[in-house]
Amino acid sequence: MIPAPFDYEVAESVDHAISLLGSRDDTKVLAGGHSLLPLLRLRLARPSLLVDVGRLDGLSYIRDAGDSIAIGALTRHHDVATAPLLRENSPLVAYAAGLIGDPQVRHRGTIGGSLAHGDPASDLPAVVLALDGEIDIAGPGGVRAVPAAEFFRGVFQTAVGPDEIVTEVRVPKQSGDHVWSYLKFRRRAQDWATVGVAAVARRANGGVAEAAISLVSMGATPLRASAAEVAWNAGEDPGAVAAEGTEPPSDTNGSADYRRHLVQVLVRRAVEEAEAR
Amino acid sequence: MTAPTEVEVGTGIGAPVDRKEDKKLLQGQAQWVDNMHAHGMVYLGVVRSPYAHARIMKVNVAPALAHAGVVAAWSGEALADEWQGSLPCAWLPTEDTNAPDHKPVSVDKARHAGDAVAVIAATSRGAAEDAAELVEVEYEPLPAVVDPEAALADGAPLVHEEFGTNACYTWTLEAGEVDRLFDEADVTVAQRYRQNRLIPNAIEPRSVFVTPIPATGEFTLWSSTQVPHIARVTLSGVTGIPESKLRVIAPDVGGGFGSKLNVYAEEALALAVARRLGRAVKWTETRSEGYLSTIHGRDQIQEIELAATSEGKITAVRTKLTVAMGAYLQLVTPGIPLLGAWLYAGAYDVKGYSFQCTGVFTNTVPTDAYRGAGRPEATFAIERAVDALARKLGKDPVEIRRLNFIREFPATVTAGLTIDSGDFDACLDVALEQSGYETLRAEQRERREAGNPKRLGIGLSTYVEMCGLAPSAILGAVRFASGGWEAATIRCLPTGTVQVLTGSTPHGQGHETTWSQIVSERLGYEIDEVEVLHGDTSVVPLGMDTYGSRSLAVGGVALYHAADRIIEKAKKIAAHLLEVDESQIEHVCGTFQGPEESMTLKEVAFAAWTAHNLPAGVEPALEETYVYDPPNFSWPSGAHVAIVEVDTETGAVELLRYVAVDDVGTVVNPTIVDGQIHGGVAQGVAQALYEEAIYDEDGNLLTGNMVSYLVPSAAEFPRWELHRTETPSPTNPMGVKGVGETGAIASPAAVMNAVVDALAADGVTDIDMPATPERVWRALQEVQR
């Protein structure tokens, strides 16, 4: 329960953080710490240097950016969950953030940390993916904006390089025509999802258009359920095809078979809930 | 002399007094072992086997010794001459029980993942953990066996080769003409259940701190334990430190649930290292380390058969258990399933009774006492089987229970023990009324008829259990190596306060409050005038500690009797000082009333202390001890109803309501009793729906931390609906029975009966615990196939 020895530096600015991260191999960014600290204490992560970005106050904000809402990478889950700007313009993000962990976790964990950690069982990656959000990554060469669809690369792997940090996340504003749902199936209130489903669409012609459905814990990354999206747009049962293209894990929360079954039920229910909203 | 004073109302037996213990716990002033420090102390780091089963070929501690802060490092072999004996097992059920040698650090083989193979002493905890990684251990991995039935198969890997088998013992109990009753039965049911392996998860991990005085050979061992007295006796045997030189202290202890009813390798190790180094030693487990080194609970396969008439009258019960001992025998490992041996007929009157239990070694953490210890397992098997019988006969489970209840008390059951008292119908009546049983059945039908995918399930558990361990003679008869008595001392101090010494060591139960209430009731002291001392073998020399719901039913009754002795002596002194005959004195709650004048107990205590004017033959001071050996177990009973909703599409089970009606005899503090039932029910529901220690076939613990081992929180539970009936125990003057385990004993059966009840119309007859969403879904898939 005591981490292996490591060095520790406090970043004074984003540029400072980037230069510290580039200063040697095996560095890790410490933000809220709620994913990293358990790994350190179990000695599953053994970085040589921790770069603490927690004091970069300028990275904690939620603001109107025209067509989208911009969320600073260090914004806590609690602030995401309760921000009026998000509740009005992108309620799916706020709602899902309110289901993460427990109140202690939500007061420490950050949206940038959650995305950069790349855990396919986390809530916000799937939500940002469903919304076609965009993630700013700052590195030695400046800032680049990466679409969510290109951000998640594998289990705990993202587009963020070893000397880069996430600085901002943008999610599109949604009009009053949008319907949405987030269903998180878990054994205990504070657990990660066995399977989670984020569903969002725009009402059109008595049905929906622009359907987007993404899945938690159904593969190495958050996944878009493309076949289910097509079905929903066409007014057909998206549940029946929800498991297509998924490669769910087997673990103590459920086998791959069970997850493939569960995702069908949850997608159907998510779509029903969204349409009833 | 003063006039009699009225004792404050509402602090005696039956009053919901606030717990005296809580203020210091809530204000961070409790004394935990891990907070203790001494000059020059070292921290232990234990090197543990990553393999479930492996020969230890070579242990090289040199790289660890070179690490900064490391004081010493030893292999098991290097410590071998520290041990005078094996770690203790106090219950070998048969003469031919295979009892392996169990040294604190293994020398030849690692027999479970987490088995200790080397030890570090370092000047900081971090250095100890760093250095533990540096020890080079060469293992020869061996095939492992984790399932107790697989372990009995021919050719199974042998956990202890010297026995030539993994069987530890077989113990049987047979009464009545069981075979004939089965032959003549109209109907029989045969069920097979799996008691999932559980991890106790006390909120305070185990922790040990030893301070030696090398010049005198004295050692003080502080341990987060339920059993300081038992630890002193047995650790003396393991280490060779004379009992007279060993003081054991259990300061504030943050829970145990049976896991600290044990004497562990690390306690012996801390003593041995303190002896070798002449320095204070501390060791505190981490949560994940505890999962690999602190005992687990349950892990049994149960086969139960009922013989019955076509009306549903049960005539005989036949049970066969196959129980995982784990890799070694801890303090009570083999005896745990036997604590349920007499209870497989539950609250029902049967003529024939057959019980057989085989203990089996497996490459897993040893099992031992976990809340209920043998009795939740027994209750589960009979209560589930009774429901199965009801289904087979097409009858309501209430009707079958009513038909079979024991109704005359004391009741000597066919299995052989005598239930002291009870009124099983009364509990069931309250449970049915409070749960709205008939309304629930109607709602269940409506949902089913409407095709609602969320089924309603209603589960009953009408239990009786034996606790308050235990009559010493019975313990002797079943080959348990110690007595079951308890001691209490009341010391009336000269200035108006009183000390109580109890050998029953609390670890969260609220003894200080409850004991104060007993003294307040009997002797008229205010609650805050009573100081309860416990958990230190030098302060309280006589004790048998806390487990098996014994504190009040044995230790509390000892205190009651000690109060009688105080009153008896004080009466003599009061009569003498009031210059009247003793027969003219009436004692009422701390006041000795003569024909004209009276004296308070406090005044008598002062007079006894000065000893200026005592009656002839009466010794100075007012202090009395009583050692109470109970004549019988205590037998709480009750009726619990679980109401669940099962989502047939996802398999999710939600516990909607839980109604518990318990009869625990006289209640001293209803708030504390409710708290015990809250916690017990929560743990039982956890066994039914959430918790399971899972090993893979190689013996790796897959649920190695609290992310994967699912201890539920308040968020997963409804508000418990608690009710009581009260049938005093006739075997003690207070009428009290134990309560610490009842919730955990009754609830797994109630919840699983509810889950199966919800799906019975779909054709599901059983689901293994815990009823995970996947297991429920699979059970439905099976029947739909």
Interface residues (C-beta under 8 A of the other chain):
Chain A: M1 I2 A4 P5 L42 R43 F185 R187 R188 A189 Q190 D191 W192 T194 D251 T252 N253 G254 S255 Y258 H261 L262 V265 L266
Chain B: R125 G126 E129 D130 E133 T286 R287 S288 E289 E649 T650 G651 A652 Y690 I694 L702 T703 N705 V707 S708 L710 P712 S713 A715 E716 T772 P773 E774 W777 R778
